[in-house]
Every structure is written in C-alpha cells, then in structure tokens.
Amino acid sequence: MRKPRRANVPDPDAVASGADRIVDDDGAIAFAEGSVTMWANMLTLIATHLREHGVPRDEVLDMLTMLHDTNEATIRSLRARASAARHLMAVYTALETS
C-alpha cells in the first residue's frame, strides 16, 4: 500500500513521467529576462576590467559593437533580442561617457 503524499510534495512517479508538467510562460519569460540581465551585468564587469587594465576605450566599444551584431544575428526571440540590445546599449553608453 502506498503512503499518502504530503501537500506540496510532487509525486516522484508523476515527475519522472512528466505527467504533472505545467508550462509556465511567465516563469520562462522571467528566466529569460533574468538571464539577459545576468549576462549584461557580467559584460559590464568584463568591460570595466578591460578598461582598468589598459585596453583602449575604442577597442572595448568595438567589442561591444561586434557582440551586438552577433546577438542580432543569433537571438531568435524578438523580446530577448530587444532586451539584450537595451542592456548592451547601457553598457556602451556608460563606457563611452567614462
């Protein structure tokens, strides 16, 4: 005889079979936006590090431009591409004025 399940604990058999899988679009969107934000924060740290170690500003800005062009060519989601472009532009602008 099976033990009764506790509330809010998924059934391991159902999870393994995927029977209780629910597609959460809001969760997927939040995950994607969080990923882009994390990527932008990392990019800011890398760009700042490069500048602090003597890489000329124009060279770092050229790298950011190449990254933008690559994103435009490879990111399929219009929303993710626009979000990445906004974050990248913020990094570019911050470096350009520094």
HELIX and SHEET records of a PDB file:
HELIX    1   1 PRO A   12  SER A   17  1                                   6    
HELIX    2   2 ASP A   25  GLU A   52  1                                  28    
HELIX    3   3 ARG A   57  THR A   74  1                                  18    
HELIX    4   4 LEU A   78  THR A   97  1                                  20    
END                                                                             
